[in-house]
């Protein structure tokens, strides 16, 4: 089974649109405004796991959307970002585990 391989996801919103394109989201039971942020460059690496049955599973997390929440900050004063993501997986099983025919 294989879903996407060596994929780079780039989300682009025109800067003029981005400045006025705030959206309202529910954050901890409170309605707040958030600003979609472009992802200009990314590096996404695979985590690889060798299983006892000989199969190799590869996984990575891919950010699909990034929002910066207005007037919310972490303990160090950094702005709060909400990141929507998806998991991409790849399975490479030995022949003795694969379905025949």
C-alpha positions, 0 to 999 in steps of 0.5 A, spaced: 500 500 500 502 506 498 499 513 499 503 519 496 511 519 496 516 524 496 511 529 496 512 537 498 505 541 499 505 548 498 499 552 500 499 559 497 495 565 498 496 572 495 499 577 500 493 582 498 488 577 500 491 574 506 491 580 509 483 581 509 482 574 509 481 572 516 476 567 518 473 565 525 474 559 528 472 555 535 478 555 539 477 552 546 470 554 546 471 561 544 470 564 537 476 567 535 479 570 528 485 567 525 489 568 519 491 563 513 498 563 513 502 561 506 507 555 507 513 557 502 518 552 503 518 545 506 522 539 508 518 533 509 522 527 512 519 519 512 520 516 519 521 508 517 520 502 522 522 495 520 517 490 523 519 484 526 515 480 521 519 483 515 515 489 513 517 496 513 512 502 514 514 509 512 510 515 515 510 522 515 506 528 517 504 533 511 501 540 513 495 542 509 493 548 512 496 553 517 492 559 521 495 564 526 490 565 531 489 573 533 491 575 540 493 568 542 500 567 544 504 561 548 508 562 554 514 564 551 510 570 547 510 566 540 504 567 536 499 561 536 498 557 530 493 551 528 496 546 523 491 542 519 495 536 517 495 529 514 499 522 515 502 519 509 504 512 509 507 507 505 508 499 506 513 495 503 512 487 505 516 481 504 513 477 499 511 471 504 506 476 507 503 479 500 496 476 498 497 471 492 494 472 486 
